[in-house]
């Protein structure tokens, strides 16, 4: 379920037409098609899909585009760093990583009511979040050998990113006020984020995870690129080939191990956490670790720490999603903030009791 429409789509379409004409004076006769939103995934950002046609140097042109709009009504994340997401995509594109080609960043909120940036729409489809791809949808309909090919291509995209992270210049993501290393900056960010999301209410599993993390911080504390939301549901596939890595709201310098821990936790969540059987053909936990080490040349150290950290981060996100659903008056379990599949899985990793529902 994508986030509800944030604006009048026809007014937005006309505004985009005018904006394209202004920012690209070399083109004329601009036409933007009806706007739509992707299905099956996406909560934190408004995404608008459309086709655009124009005339340039006497030649008619047409292309499919994507507009990502900065959240301006409800923020899932404490900080969005919207312009930095655009900068990351520019740098990754320069390095040849499979990300959508990114174009103009518009920081003037007067155009659409919030800043936005423009990307070329990459052909392909993403595994569904809702319902999850282990439950139904096109990934489930593949043969196990095809799912194996999809998983191998997905891992290739992830490892390609991490190799580029070593080579690229991402120092602009540093938050030195939160700590001397990228990992420590992320720990501090999520300590603050948990307090921000909790709004004074107890978060027993997330608080237990924070206590555990605080006493198990690895000796090696990287300052390297982390995608932040590394999972196959954030990838576009053409058949079984990974074509693009999407959704960069959680990007940081926390290090590639953060991504591996998140990938493993989300993989487990998407099956075990939802009471489902993992689809045959998708690589196992150990296969994932082994292939990641082989293709990146990195060592998958401190994985227990990074998986529990992933659980904490996801628990904070779930808390905010519960609040978002309530704000939008959507059907939501009143206990969702603290009692959900993420906190159940995180409690299991910590070896503590799962949340207990309040006595009615």
QUIKATA-V759896 format. One record per helix or strand. SS is the DSSP state (@ for helix, = for strand). FROM is the first residue (numbers start at 1). LEN is the number of residues. If there is no record, write none. Layout:
BEGIN
ss: [SS	SS]
from: [FROM	FROM]
len: [LEN	LEN]
END
This chain:
BEGIN
ss: [@	=	=	=	=	@	=	=	=	@	@	@	@	@	@	=	=	@	=	=	=	=	@	@	@	@]
from: [9	27	36	46	59	82	102	116	125	138	144	171	176	182	204	224	226	232	235	241	252	254	256	285	303	341]
len: [15	6	1	11	11	13	5	5	1	4	24	3	3	17	11	1	1	3	4	5	1	1	19	12	25	10]
END
